Amino acid sequence: MRNADLSSAGWRKSTRSGAAQGDCVEVAKVQTSVAVRDSKHPVGPILIFSLSDWRSFMAGTKAGEFDR
């Protein structure tokens, strides 16, 4: 998804981030993709994932696939 218009994206952080000083990632659903950015640098680089890739990532996370 190139040249995505992110001006109206509804960015959100995990509720688990608590009162952190911005050390979080934020996500936003944008059309048929998911955008991810660093909350400390909201105008910095943004990663864009397809919905199927994002769902696979989330399923792996919930299954502990990325646990150390």
KABEL-V645609 format. One record per residue. PSI is psi in whole degrees, -180 to 180 (* if undefined). OMEGA is omega in degrees with one decimal (none if undefined). Layout:
psi:PSI omega:OMEGA
psi:PSI omega:OMEGA
//
This chain:
psi:92 omega:-178.9
psi:151 omega:178.3
psi:37 omega:179.1
psi:140 omega:175.9
psi:106 omega:-177.7
psi:7 omega:-175.4
psi:-28 omega:-179.5
psi:16 omega:-179.4
psi:138 omega:177.4
psi:85 omega:-177.3
psi:141 omega:176.3
psi:152 omega:177.8
psi:159 omega:175.4
psi:143 omega:174.9
psi:-18 omega:177.7
psi:-11 omega:179.5
psi:-16 omega:175.8
psi:-135 omega:-177.2
psi:29 omega:-179.1
psi:152 omega:-177.9
psi:42 omega:177.6
psi:11 omega:179.6
psi:62 omega:-175.6
psi:166 omega:168.0
psi:155 omega:177.0
psi:147 omega:178.2
psi:153 omega:176.2
psi:135 omega:173.0
psi:126 omega:-178.0
psi:108 omega:-177.2
psi:-114 omega:-178.6
psi:27 omega:-178.0
psi:174 omega:174.7
psi:129 omega:178.7
psi:143 omega:-178.6
psi:134 omega:179.0
psi:165 omega:177.0
psi:125 omega:-176.9
psi:-23 omega:177.8
psi:-22 omega:-177.5
psi:68 omega:-174.3
psi:-18 omega:177.3
psi:6 omega:179.3
psi:-163 omega:-178.3
psi:147 omega:178.3
psi:132 omega:176.8
psi:139 omega:179.9
psi:128 omega:179.9
psi:146 omega:173.2
psi:158 omega:179.2
psi:-38 omega:-179.4
psi:-40 omega:176.2
psi:-41 omega:179.8
psi:-43 omega:178.9
psi:-40 omega:177.5
psi:-43 omega:177.9
psi:-47 omega:-179.0
psi:-40 omega:178.4
psi:-42 omega:177.6
psi:-39 omega:178.2
psi:-48 omega:-179.5
psi:-30 omega:-179.4
psi:-3 omega:179.0
psi:13 omega:-176.7
psi:-27 omega:-176.3
psi:7 omega:178.8
psi:147 omega:177.4
psi:* omega:none
//
